[in-house]
Amino acid sequence: MNQMAERSNKGISKYKNTMATTRMDKIKALENAIEELLDGAVYLKKAVLELKEEEKELSNVSYGGTI
């Protein structure tokens, strides 16, 4: 929960208003949320690919070479 407060404070500093006081219609708010979630999906996919690569490298070391 502390991360949410920190994120909110960062937004207030950057945009000089809060989510409660900003003038944004519902469609724009939903479009912004979709963009944020898509960004998150990119980060998650990158992490999955990196973990798969690490797992592959570890299995090569464990078995003394390629499979």
C-alpha positions in Angstrom: 0.0 0.0 0.0 2.9 2.3 0.6 3.8 2.0 -3.1 0.3 3.3 -4.0 0.8 6.4 -1.8 4.2 7.0 -3.2 2.9 6.7 -6.8 0.0 9.0 -6.0 2.4 11.6 -4.5 4.6 11.4 -7.6 1.6 12.0 -9.9 0.4 14.9 -7.8 3.9 16.5 -8.1 4.1 15.9 -11.8 0.5 16.8 -12.8 -0.4 19.2 -10.0 -3.7 17.5 -9.3 -5.1 14.3 -7.9 -7.1 11.5 -9.5 -10.1 12.9 -7.6 -9.7 16.4 -8.9 -8.5 15.7 -12.5 -11.0 16.3 -15.3 -11.0 13.1 -17.3 -13.9 11.3 -18.8 -14.5 7.6 -18.1 -13.5 6.5 -21.6 -10.1 8.4 -21.4 -9.5 6.9 -17.9 -10.2 3.4 -19.2 -7.9 4.0 -22.2 -5.1 5.2 -19.9 -5.6 2.1 -17.7 -5.4 -0.2 -20.8 -2.1 1.5 -21.8 -0.6 1.1 -18.3 -1.6 -2.6 -18.3 -0.1 -3.2 -21.7 3.1 -1.6 -20.5 3.0 -4.0 -17.5 2.5 -7.0 -19.8 5.6 -6.0 -21.8 7.7 -6.0 -18.5 6.2 -9.3 -17.4 6.9 -11.0 -20.8 10.5 -9.7 -20.7 10.9 -11.2 -17.2 9.5 -14.5 -18.4 11.9 -14.7 -21.3 14.9 -13.8 -19.1 13.9 -16.5 -16.6 13.6 -19.1 -19.3 17.0 -18.2 -20.6 18.5 -18.4 -17.1 16.8 -21.7 -16.6 18.2 -23.0 -19.9 21.7 -21.8 -18.9 21.4 -23.5 -15.5 20.2 -26.8 -16.9 23.3 -26.8 -19.3 25.6 -26.2 -16.3 23.8 -28.9 -14.2 24.1 -31.5 -16.9 27.6 -30.5 -18.0 26.6 -29.3 -21.5 23.7 -29.0 -23.9 20.8 -31.4 -23.9 
